[in-house]
Amino acid sequence: MTAPQSRYRRVDGVNLIEITLTGVAQLFNTLDPSPFHEKDLDADAEDYIVGAARELPVHEPFKLILYLPPGRGEPPASVDLAASIRNYFDYRRQTAARDVRLLLRQGRTALAIGVTFLGACLLLREILIGTHGTIERVFAESLLIAGWVAMWRPLEIFLYEWWPLRGTEHIYAKLSTMDIEIIAGAPKPP
């Protein structure tokens, strides 16, 4: 059995994420009034780069190669361009790390509320279980169910929600330190 063919070229053990541009402005959000080195990437460009990084093996290096028409990728602009892209992904990494911290804080708060509510439901249930009426027993069982349902959200956060955000943070960290090469001219055929 052979390994699946990758959509991305591999040269000297490095996976290449390649983008052909008509100009540097195509890579950035033109509505962003920030200075060039602080501009947001265009949403489509970011989606493509992040999507490619997610598809590539986690522990293998990759490089972003930008192909610009001749005369549009002079060395000073190239240095600023690479730094701008790295700065953007470092900002996104910081944002993802903050989102993880906020979610875990929300999880701790939800857990405290859920455990308190579950305890109150169990205590009230114990009081009602001593009675012999059907309505009281139905209400007692309803309290047990309600108490455990209150634990749903904290368990969802701690079991499922935090790790995809942490994975996104790691992708952005890798993108913020990736090698970036700007080449004047069209890409070479594979």
Secondary structure, 3 states (H helix, E strand, C coil): CCCCCCCCCEECCEEEEEEECCCHHHHECCCCCCCHHHCCECHHHHHHHHHHHHHCCCCCCEEEEEEECCCCCCHHHHHHHHHHHHHHHHHHHHHHHHHHHHHHHHHHHHHHHHHHHHHHHHHHHHHHHCCCCHHHHHHHHHHHHHHHHCCHHHHHHHHHHHHHHHHHHHHHHHHHCCEEEEEECCCCCC
